[in-house]
Amino acid sequence: MNSPSTPIPVTVITGFLGAGKTTLLNRILTENHGKRIAVIENEFGEVGVDHQLVIQSDEEIFELNNGCICCRVRGDLIRILAKLRQRRDKFDSVLIETTGMADPGPVAQTFFTDEEVKESFALDGIVTVVDAKHVGLHFDDMREVREQIGFADVILLNKTDLVTPAELEKTEARIRKMNPMAKVYQTENAAVDLTKVLNVGGFDLKRALELEPDFLKASEEEHHHEHEEEHDHHHDEDVTSVGIRTLGDLDEKKLSDWLGTLLRTKGQDIFRMKGVLAVKGREMRFVFQGVHMLMDGRPDRPWGAEPRQNTLIFIGRNLDRQELNEGFRSCLAD
């Protein structure tokens, strides 16, 4: 159970209409998994939670028979979170469903910007549900699908029973190219162990890069292959990842100026960024991550005997790999 001083972890679920997001939510709201979850369900004319499960009333917050709570958002997310805060003894985590067309960025940013929300809630991760059968069509014509993949900490590649193993492999490869940071799970009927969706630590600065030892390798290998093979030219190449890894200490002022300018000018196109940095004159590792223009960072633990190495990843639209590398290198201390 959460003590009043421990922030309640929040998971944002996103995914295109028909991907299986609602199946996942209904599963969470009916299964006797022993977890106490508050589900915030938006109501923008989409098919939402199966209302046979819900006691009909005009109140926005409902208790369900398996101990979960269900909320309908007709208005402001911050207002609903304030109401939930008053019932924090009733649940241990929060799930927020975003609409099918939505960029989950603004919902995620709420947990960076609103002081009262930050006191009681902490963003844990963004989960994107992808329809394995139809995503191939949407990669090219639906910008939102590519964005939702770019934001994710966890991707459920759902409806795997409707495609061949070869199609599945191809789809997963395209997803991993867009977002090598996310964990990808193949599912049927959105059946997934909840431990893979909740408490993933996607926004935990202490765990910022510990979970993804291979993502930089993937990003770097991808870069080497770019020049070696002819590409199928897909539109989804506008959503990519850029990994940077370099030894050496950074000049704190140069770094601050560069990041500030980058977020101000390119922040709308940067969906996620994470990094562990070595700053000259500082014994502690500096860890940070951001969503769009907003960034959260702090000293972590001493470098000790570890080599002072800088590791960053950017995921976003139309990222200029060379420009990011050169900009970052210009921050190295003399």
MOFEN-V782668 format. One record per backbone hydrogen bond with DSSP energy under -0.5 kcal/mol. CO is the residue of the C=O (numbers start at 1). NH is the residue of the N-H. Records with the same first field share a line. If there is no record, write none. Layout:
BEGIN
CO: NH + NH
END
This chain:
BEGIN
3: 6
5: 7
8: 122
9: 94
10: 124 + 125
11: 13 + 96
12: 14 + 127
13: 98
14: 129
16: 19
20: 24
21: 25
22: 26
23: 27
24: 28
25: 29
26: 30
27: 30 + 31
31: 33
35: 37
36: 92 + 93
37: 39 + 69
38: 40 + 95
39: 41 + 71
40: 42 + 97
41: 73
46: 48
49: 51
50: 53
51: 54
60: 72
62: 70
64: 67
68: 64
69: 39
70: 62
71: 41 + 73
72: 74
73: 43
76: 80
77: 81
78: 82
79: 83
80: 84
81: 85
82: 86
83: 86
84: 87
85: 88
87: 90
88: 91
92: 9
93: 38
94: 11
95: 40 + 97
96: 13
97: 42
99: 102
102: 104
103: 106
104: 108
105: 109
106: 110
107: 110 + 111
108: 111
109: 112 + 113
110: 114
113: 115
114: 118
115: 119
116: 120
117: 120 + 121
120: 8
122: 10
124: 202 + 203
125: 12 + 127
126: 153 + 154
127: 14
128: 130 + 156
129: 16
130: 132 + 158
131: 135
134: 137 + 138
135: 139
136: 140
137: 141
138: 142
141: 143
142: 145 + 146
143: 147
144: 148
145: 149
146: 150
147: 151
148: 152
149: 152
153: 183
154: 128
155: 157 + 185
156: 130 + 158
157: 187
158: 132
159: 162
160: 163
164: 168
165: 169
166: 170
167: 171
168: 172
169: 173
170: 174
171: 175
172: 176
173: 177
174: 178
175: 179
179: 182
183: 155
185: 157
187: 160
188: 191
190: 192
193: 196
194: 197 + 198
201: 204
203: 205
204: 207
205: 208
207: 211
209: 212
212: 215 + 216
214: 218
215: 219
216: 220
217: 221
218: 222
219: 223
220: 224
221: 225
222: 226
223: 227
224: 227
225: 228 + 229
231: 233
232: 234
234: 237
235: 238
236: 239
238: 240 + 318
240: 316
242: 314
244: 312
246: 310
249: 333
250: 252 + 280
251: 255
252: 256
253: 257
254: 258
255: 259
256: 260
257: 261
258: 262
259: 263
260: 264
261: 265
262: 266
263: 267
266: 269 + 270
267: 270
269: 271 + 317
270: 292
271: 292
272: 315
273: 290
274: 313
275: 288
276: 311
277: 279 + 286
278: 250
279: 282
283: 303
285: 287 + 300
286: 277
287: 298
288: 275
289: 296
290: 273
291: 294
294: 291
296: 289
298: 287
301: 285
303: 306
307: 309
308: 248
310: 246
311: 276
312: 244
313: 274
314: 242
315: 271 + 272
316: 240
319: 321
320: 324
321: 325
322: 326
323: 327
324: 328
325: 329
326: 330
328: 331
329: 332
331: 251
END
